[in-house]
């Protein structure tokens, strides 16, 4: 199967529709599928439900889709650096489902494994548990969390071979791998594509069976969420 496409728009052709659910990889601004996010913005697809560790920042990452009002609902664990997100949420314009970080990763992993739900202690007795089934195991309460099954997963890899085996770099591995498995279709952008056999099999984080389409997105500008400096002290 030919998995390599010339650009993000071509890789997403035929996959986007209004009201769809998307799993988007990344951790903060690390390992986010920038080119694919731009292509979704340019396509104008709206009423999106997006599961992501975060919502980007203003005008970066998923913040671009918030700015264009294409997102209907966010399923996230951290959204603290996006003022447009805050404005839409407080104005009742954006639906938000807050999810503990580990639970979100496991919900995506479960979806990818075909598991519709699982029980966890995380969130018991808090607002996270509201409206969810509670079950007692060995005298301890657990809440039922649903697996996430998305129409599309968009992820960012470091290296890939032409078959679609992916490696993620450091922090980018946190959410990209489980997000990739949770989509009916997974589109990956990577920094480099090499020949089959060049990657050490023991270093592959996502097997090619999960990757349907790929693009090379490089070169990238490394974004920083916060830049904090201090005045230089005189020697």
Secondary structure, DSSP 8 states (H G I E B T S, - for coil): ---B-SSHHHHHTTT--TT-EEEE--BTTBT--HHHHHHHHHHT--SEEEE-SB--BTTBTTHHHHHTT-EEEEEESB-TT-HHHHHHHHTT-SEEEE--HHHHHHHHHHHHTT--EEEESTTTTSGGGTTS-EEEETTEEEEEEE---EEEEEEEEEEEETT--EE--GGGHHHHHHHHHHEEEEEEEEEEEE-TT-S-GGG-SB-GGG--EEEE--------S----------
